[in-house]
Amino acid sequence: MSIKKQFIKTKPVCKVTFTVDAKDANTASVVGDFNNWSPSEGELSKLKNGTFKGVFDINKDATYEFKYVVDGVYVNDQEADYFIWNEFAGTENGVLEV
C-alpha cells in the first residue's frame, strides 16, 4: 500500500494517489472523511499487475481519517501520516494530512 501526494499550486486541492497491493481481491476502495466513507466514491481500479489504484482531488490544509475496504474488509495503510483512535469504529484509523 502506498500514498503519493501531489500538491497543485494553482488550486486548493492535492492530487492523492492511493495504491493497494491486493492481487487476490476482487474490489478495493478508499473511504474516509473526504468522501463520506463511501466505497462507491472511493473505488479503486484494478491494474493488470493485480494492484488497485486511484487518484483523487482532496481539499488541502486539512486532516482526514481514512481506511481501505478490500473485498469488504477494512484495512489501514501502514504508510498513513499517523493513526488515531476512532470511538465510533472502535479501532484506529489512518490519518492523511494534506
N, CA, C and O of each residue as an XYZ file, in Angstrom:
392
protein
N       0.846     -1.173      0.000
C       0.000      0.000      0.000
C       0.886      1.229      0.000
O       1.964      1.248      0.593
N       0.403      2.244     -0.676
C       1.173      3.488     -0.678
C       0.263      4.677     -0.941
O      -0.841      4.557     -1.472
N       0.781      5.822     -0.544
C       0.080      7.091     -0.725
C       1.073      8.057     -1.355
O       2.196      8.204     -0.871
N       0.660      8.716     -2.435
C       1.503      9.715     -3.083
C       0.703     11.012     -3.157
O      -0.439     11.023     -3.617
N       1.311     12.099     -2.700
C       0.640     13.404     -2.693
C       1.302     14.323     -3.710
O       2.525     14.447     -3.754
N       0.470     14.965     -4.525
C       0.968     15.952     -5.485
C       0.194     17.243     -5.257
O      -0.986     17.341     -5.592
N       0.876     18.235     -4.681
C       0.211     19.498     -4.388
C       0.141     20.355     -5.640
O       1.123     20.483     -6.372
N      -1.029     20.944     -5.881
C      -1.272     21.794     -7.042
C      -1.211     23.246     -6.578
O      -2.033     23.680     -5.772
N      -0.239     23.991     -7.089
C      -0.049     25.371     -6.630
C      -1.209     26.281     -6.988
O      -1.507     27.223     -6.254
N      -1.869     26.010     -8.112
C      -2.915     26.916     -8.588
C      -4.317     26.546     -8.109
O      -5.280     27.250     -8.413
N      -4.437     25.447     -7.364
C      -5.750     25.004     -6.895
C      -5.684     24.644     -5.414
O      -4.620     24.284     -4.911
N      -6.815     24.739     -4.713
C      -6.825     24.409     -3.280
C      -6.985     22.914     -3.024
O      -7.603     22.517     -2.036
N      -6.430     22.076     -3.912
C      -6.538     20.627     -3.760
C      -5.166     19.981     -3.882
O      -4.212     20.569     -4.392
N      -5.108     18.761     -3.396
C      -3.928     17.912     -3.538
C      -4.379     16.664     -4.275
O      -5.380     16.050     -3.903
N      -3.654     16.284     -5.315
C      -3.947     15.030     -6.010
C      -3.284     13.917     -5.208
O      -2.060     13.866     -5.088
N      -4.108     13.027     -4.663
C      -3.593     11.941     -3.835
C      -3.821     10.627     -4.562
O      -4.945     10.302     -4.944
N      -2.739      9.872     -4.749
C      -2.804      8.556     -5.383
C      -2.723      7.495     -4.289
O      -1.764      7.447     -3.519
N      -3.739      6.656     -4.238
C      -3.785      5.542     -3.294
C      -3.531      4.257     -4.082
O      -4.156      4.027     -5.117
N      -2.619      3.425     -3.593
C      -2.302      2.158     -4.244
C      -2.381      1.041     -3.208
O      -1.818      1.144     -2.118
N      -3.088     -0.026     -3.568
C      -3.258     -1.173     -2.677
C      -2.803     -2.425     -3.412
O      -3.276     -2.719     -4.510
N      -1.885     -3.155     -2.801
C      -1.417     -4.413     -3.365
C      -2.306     -5.527     -2.828
O      -2.113     -6.005     -1.710
N      -3.279     -5.932     -3.632
C      -4.243     -6.963     -3.206
C      -4.574     -7.842     -4.409
O      -5.697     -7.833     -4.913
N      -3.591     -8.590     -4.851
C      -3.712     -9.373     -6.082
C      -4.886    -10.356     -6.092
O      -5.479    -10.603     -7.142
N      -5.220    -10.913     -4.932
C      -6.299    -11.893     -4.868
C      -7.675    -11.269     -4.641
O      -8.680    -11.979     -4.631
N      -7.729     -9.954     -4.460
C      -9.003     -9.281     -4.182
C      -9.786     -9.014     -5.459
O      -9.223     -8.922     -6.550
N     -11.096     -8.891     -5.296
C     -11.968     -8.527     -6.418
C     -12.274     -7.040     -6.450
O     -12.422     -6.453     -7.522
N     -12.370     -6.424     -5.261
C     -12.683     -4.996     -5.188
C     -11.844     -4.332     -4.114
O     -11.444     -4.966     -3.137
N     -11.581     -3.044     -4.308
C     -10.890     -2.237     -3.305
C     -11.339     -0.794     -3.457
O     -11.532     -0.297     -4.566
N     -11.502     -0.133     -2.319
C     -11.890      1.279     -2.283
C     -11.128      1.959     -1.168
O     -10.658      1.312     -0.232
N     -11.009      3.279     -1.279
C     -10.502      4.081     -0.176
C     -11.691      4.877      0.345
O     -12.411      5.507     -0.430
N     -11.895      4.849      1.655
C     -13.010      5.564      2.273
C     -12.466      6.432      3.395
O     -11.490      6.078      4.056
N     -13.113      7.574      3.600
C     -12.658      8.458      4.667
C     -13.515      9.697      4.762
O     -14.549      9.828      4.106
N     -13.045     10.610      5.609
C     -13.761     11.862      5.821
C     -13.911     12.662      4.521
O     -14.857     13.436      4.377
N     -12.995     12.481      3.589
C     -13.006     13.253      2.344
C     -14.068     12.785      1.346
O     -14.365     13.505      0.393
N     -14.651     11.584      1.545
C     -15.700     11.111      0.626
C     -16.879     10.483      1.376
O     -17.555      9.595      0.856
N     -17.115     10.955      2.602
C     -18.243     10.482      3.417
C     -18.213      8.975      3.648
O     -19.267      8.357      3.802
N     -17.024      8.374      3.673
C     -16.836      6.943      3.935
C     -17.616      6.094      2.941
O     -18.148      5.040      3.290
N     -17.679      6.567      1.688
C     -18.448      5.899      0.638
C     -17.546      5.032     -0.247
O     -16.717      5.569     -0.982
N     -17.692      3.698     -0.191
C     -16.877      2.836     -1.060
C     -17.075      3.123     -2.545
O     -16.130      3.003     -3.325
N     -18.282      3.498     -2.948
C     -18.509      3.759     -4.374
C     -17.783      5.032     -4.829
O     -17.321      5.102     -5.968
N     -17.680      6.029     -3.957
C     -16.965      7.264     -4.313
C     -15.450      7.080     -4.284
O     -14.720      7.846     -4.913
N     -14.973      6.062     -3.554
C     -13.542      5.840     -3.435
C     -13.060      4.591     -4.146
O     -12.007      4.044     -3.817
N     -13.837      4.139     -5.126
C     -13.500      2.900     -5.827
C     -12.140      3.016     -6.513
O     -11.845      4.011     -7.175
N     -11.324      1.985     -6.342
C     -10.006      1.921     -6.971
C     -10.067      0.977     -8.163
O     -10.821      0.004     -8.157
N      -9.276      1.267     -9.180
C      -9.244      0.441    -10.393
C      -8.186     -0.643    -10.260
O      -7.082     -0.392     -9.776
N      -8.533     -1.849    -10.694
C      -7.575     -2.955    -10.648
C      -6.695     -2.906    -11.887
O      -7.189     -2.851    -13.013
N      -5.380     -2.926    -11.667
C      -4.417     -2.902    -12.757
C      -4.041     -4.328    -13.148
O      -4.340     -5.276    -12.422
N      -3.385     -4.474    -14.297
C      -3.004     -5.798    -14.796
C      -2.071     -6.537    -13.845
O      -2.071     -7.767    -13.807
N      -1.270     -5.787    -13.071
C      -0.336     -6.437    -12.145
C      -1.004     -6.852    -10.832
O      -0.340     -7.373     -9.936
N      -2.325     -6.621    -10.715
C      -3.067     -7.063     -9.544
C      -3.231     -6.027     -8.455
O      -3.962     -6.256     -7.492
N      -2.563     -4.885     -8.587
C      -2.739     -3.832     -7.595
C      -3.959     -2.985     -7.954
O      -4.415     -2.978     -9.097
N      -4.469     -2.284     -6.969
C      -5.580     -1.353     -7.171
C      -5.038      0.058     -6.998
O      -4.180      0.308     -6.151
N      -5.558      0.987     -7.823
C      -5.022      2.344     -7.804
C      -6.126      3.342     -8.103
O      -7.036      3.062     -8.884
N      -6.040      4.511     -7.475
C      -6.978      5.594     -7.751
C      -6.357      6.922     -7.384
O      -5.565      7.010     -6.445
N      -6.723      7.968     -8.134
C      -6.238      9.320     -7.889
C      -7.449     10.183     -7.563
O      -8.446     10.167     -8.284
N      -7.353     10.939     -6.466
C      -8.470     11.759     -6.006
C      -7.991     13.164     -5.683
O      -6.906     13.345     -5.129
N      -8.805     14.166     -6.033
C      -8.545     15.550     -5.647
C      -9.120     15.748     -4.251
O     -10.329     15.633     -4.047
N      -8.245     16.046     -3.290
C      -8.661     16.201     -1.898
C      -8.290     17.610     -1.440
O      -7.175     18.076     -1.673
N      -9.230     18.275     -0.793
C      -9.004     19.652     -0.340
C      -7.783     19.744      0.559
O      -7.585     18.928      1.459
N      -6.954     20.780      0.287
C      -5.722     20.983      1.039
C      -5.997     21.604      2.402
O      -7.117     22.002      2.723
N      -4.926     21.670      3.190
C      -4.931     22.293      4.515
C      -5.948     21.653      5.443
O      -6.677     22.337      6.161
N      -5.982     20.322      5.414
C      -6.924     19.591      6.261
C      -6.333     18.233      6.626
O      -5.344     17.782      6.048
N      -6.973     17.601      7.602
C      -6.597     16.281      8.067
C      -7.806     15.378      7.948
O      -8.908     15.763      8.338
N      -7.614     14.158      7.404
C      -8.723     13.239      7.158
C      -8.409     11.856      7.715
O      -7.289     11.365      7.571
N      -9.391     11.231      8.350
C      -9.276      9.834      8.725
C      -9.683      9.007      7.511
O     -10.567      9.400      6.749
N      -9.024      7.845      7.334
C      -9.359      7.005      6.183
C      -8.967      5.556      6.428
O      -8.210      5.249      7.349
N      -9.491      4.674      5.593
C      -9.150      3.246      5.554
C      -9.381      2.758      4.128
O      -9.981      3.453      3.308
N      -8.899      1.564      3.851
C      -9.239      0.875      2.613
C     -10.307     -0.160      2.929
O     -10.394     -0.664      4.049
N     -11.119     -0.469      1.920
C     -12.071     -1.573      2.015
C     -11.679     -2.546      0.905
O     -11.863     -2.259     -0.277
N     -11.139     -3.696      1.296
C     -10.673     -4.704      0.336
C     -11.577     -5.923      0.491
O     -11.553     -6.606      1.514
N     -12.374     -6.182     -0.545
C     -13.358     -7.271     -0.504
C     -14.194     -7.226      0.783
O     -14.455     -8.257      1.404
N     -14.605     -6.016      1.169
C     -15.484     -5.833      2.320
C     -14.792     -5.760      3.662
O     -15.459     -5.579      4.681
N     -13.469     -5.896      3.700
C     -12.712     -5.859      4.952
C     -11.983     -4.516      5.059
O     -11.295     -4.100      4.126
N     -12.140     -3.840      6.206
C     -11.470     -2.556      6.433
C     -10.009     -2.789      6.811
O      -9.701     -3.603      7.682
N      -9.107     -2.052      6.134
C      -7.667     -2.225      6.312
C      -7.009     -0.848      6.405
O      -7.359      0.064      5.656
N      -6.051     -0.702      7.330
C      -5.278      0.533      7.420
C      -4.092      0.493      6.468
O      -3.590     -0.577      6.125
N      -3.654      1.672      6.048
C      -2.438      1.811      5.246
C      -1.291      2.112      6.204
O      -1.325      3.119      6.911
N      -0.292      1.262      6.235
C       0.827      1.448      7.151
C       1.646      2.699      6.811
O       2.469      3.138      7.614
N       1.418      3.276      5.614
C       2.118      4.497      5.227
C       1.294      5.755      5.520
O       1.623      6.841      5.041
N       0.226      5.606      6.304
C      -0.553      6.781      6.707
C       0.359      7.741      7.467
O       1.370      7.327      8.035
N      -0.003      9.022      7.476
C       0.819     10.007      8.176
C       0.909      9.689      9.668
O       1.958      9.868     10.288
N      -0.192      9.220     10.233
C      -0.213      8.700     11.599
C      -1.554      8.019     11.805
O      -2.375      7.976     10.889
N      -1.785      7.486     12.999
C      -3.027      6.767     13.301
C      -3.699      7.407     14.500
O      -3.040      7.953     15.385
N      -5.036      7.330     14.517
C      -5.805      7.923     15.594
C      -6.938      6.976     15.969
O      -7.541      6.342     15.103
N      -7.222      6.885     17.270
C      -8.315      6.039     17.740
C      -9.639      6.678     17.370
O      -9.833      7.876     17.574
N     -10.551      5.883     16.826
C     -11.882      6.364     16.456
C     -12.896      5.640     17.331
O     -13.071      4.427     17.209
N     -13.563      6.377     18.211
C     -14.532      5.789     19.138
C     -15.694      5.124     18.392
O     -16.152      4.052     18.789
N     -16.169      5.753     17.320
C     -17.309      5.223     16.578
C     -16.989      3.848     16.001
O     -17.792      2.919     16.091
N     -15.799      3.734     15.407
C     -15.403      2.467     14.773
C     -14.837      1.480     15.789
O     -14.827      0.273     15.545
N     -14.365      1.989     16.928
C     -13.770      1.106     17.923
C     -12.420      0.559     17.499
O     -12.033     -0.537     17.907
N     -11.705      1.316     16.684
C     -10.396      0.900     16.175
C      -9.618      2.133     15.733
O     -10.145      3.245     15.740
N      -8.371      1.928     15.351
C      -7.585      3.032     14.825
C      -7.848      3.222     13.344
O      -8.051      2.259     12.605
N      -7.840      4.473     12.921
C      -7.923      4.814     11.508
C      -6.612      5.480     11.112
O      -5.948      6.118     11.928
N      -6.258      5.317      9.849
C      -5.128      6.047      9.315
C      -5.514      7.508      9.158
O      -6.692      7.831      9.010
N      -4.521      8.394      9.190
C      -4.769      9.824      9.022
C      -3.948     10.316      7.846
O      -2.770      9.988      7.705
N      -4.597     11.113      7.003
C      -3.975     11.737      5.838
C      -3.946     13.239      6.062
O      -4.990     13.853      6.282
N      -2.766     13.836      6.010
C      -2.637     15.280      6.125
C      -2.289     15.853      4.751
O      -1.310     15.444      4.126
N      -3.093     16.793      4.297
C      -2.802     17.459      3.020
C      -2.890     18.967      3.175
O      -2.678     19.701      2.210
